[in-house]
């Protein structure tokens, strides 16, 4: 078991090493749609790459989620057949968002032996998510 400070340091190391291995600027929050962000996350059980649809306005959240649903077959073909679309995803903070994501299970950020496979998972899938965004952003934004 790690102390809170040790865990924080390990997380920081992971992201520093990832940035050194793949030194590029990722799309992330720069989708030009304030309600949609592209995210990486990694904890002690899984790694996730996702489009997160976050807004206080349920109408906008549902609107953007429905756009992704309409593109579901393309998401599966161009990103992964394992992609998950979840209209009401409960974040650990208790906030409900909509999420389109892919998960790598059975990895732990505290286990540095998992890091290379998570680096590759993030790079490969984030790249696919970005390409998908650039290809279909006009449809999603419309």
N, C-alpha and C positions, 0 to 999 in steps of 0.2 A: 504494500500500500504506500502511496506517495503522499507527502504533505501537499497542501494547496500550492505552496510556493514551488516545490519540486515539479509538480504537475504543470504549472504555468511555464517553468523553464523548459521542460521537455516539449511542450506545445510550441513555444517560440523557436526552439531548435529545429523542429520539424519544418516550420514554415520558412525559416532561413535557408535550410538545406534544399527545400523544394525550389525556392526562388533562385538559388545558385545553380541547381540542376536544369531548370527551365526558365532562364532569364528573359522574360517577355512580359509585355503589358497585356493582362487579360481583360476581357470585356466587363465582367462583374457588374458594377453599378451603372455603367455607361451605356445602358440600353436605349436611352433617350425616352423611356417610359418609366416615370418615377415609381410606378406600382410593381414593376417587374425587375428582378435582379437575378443575376447568374451567380451561384454560390458553390464553394467547396466547403465541406465540413468533414471533420475526422474526430472521433472520440474513442472511447475504450471498447467499442463493440463493432463499429462500422465506419466506412467512408462513404460520402454522398456527394454527387454533383447534381445541382438542381436549378430549375427556374422557380423562384419563389415569387408568388403574387401576394403582395402585402398592401392592404389599404384599409382604412376605417370604413370606407364606403362599400357595403356588401354588393351593391349593384355593379360597381367597377370590377370588384374581385370576380364576380360571377361572369361578367362580360369577357374579361381576359381569359379566364379559365375555359369558357366555352370556345374561345378561339383556338386554344391548344387542343381541346377535345376534337374540334373539326379537323385538326391536322394529325390526329392520333396515328393513322396508318403511316404517314410520312415520318413521324417521330420514331415509330418502331422500325421502319426501313432504314432511316438515315442515322439514327443514334444507337438504338438497341431494341431488340424484341422484348427485353426485360424492363423497359421503361414503365414507370408507374405514374398515373395521373390521379391525384387525390384532391378532391374539391375542398374538404374540410380537414386539413392537416393540423394537428395540435402540436405546437412547438413546446419545448421544455419550459418556456417562460409562461405558458398558459394561453398564449395568443393563437388564434385560429387563422391560418393562411391557406392558400391553395398552393399546391406544389406539384411540379412535374420533375421526376427524378429517377436516378439510377443509383443503386447501392452495392457496395462491396462489403459483404459480411465477414465476420470472423477475423477482423484485423483490429489491432489495438495501438493507439498512438503512443502508448508507453513502451511498446515492444519495438525497438529499433530494427529488428529483423523484418518487421512488416513494412517498414518505410519504403524500400525500393518498389514493391508491388503497388503500394498506394500512390507513390509518385507517378508510376506508369498509368495506373487507373485514372488519376486526376488528369494527367496530360492528354491521354487519348480521348477521354470522354468530354473534358472541358472544350477541347478542340472541336469535337463533333457538335456540342451544344452551341458553340460560337458560330460555326458554319451554318447550322440550322437557323439561328437567329438572323444572321445576315441574309440568308436566302428567303426567309418568310416574315421578316419584321414588318413589311408593308401590309401583309394580311393581318398580322396580329395587332398592329397599330390602328388599322382602318376602322 
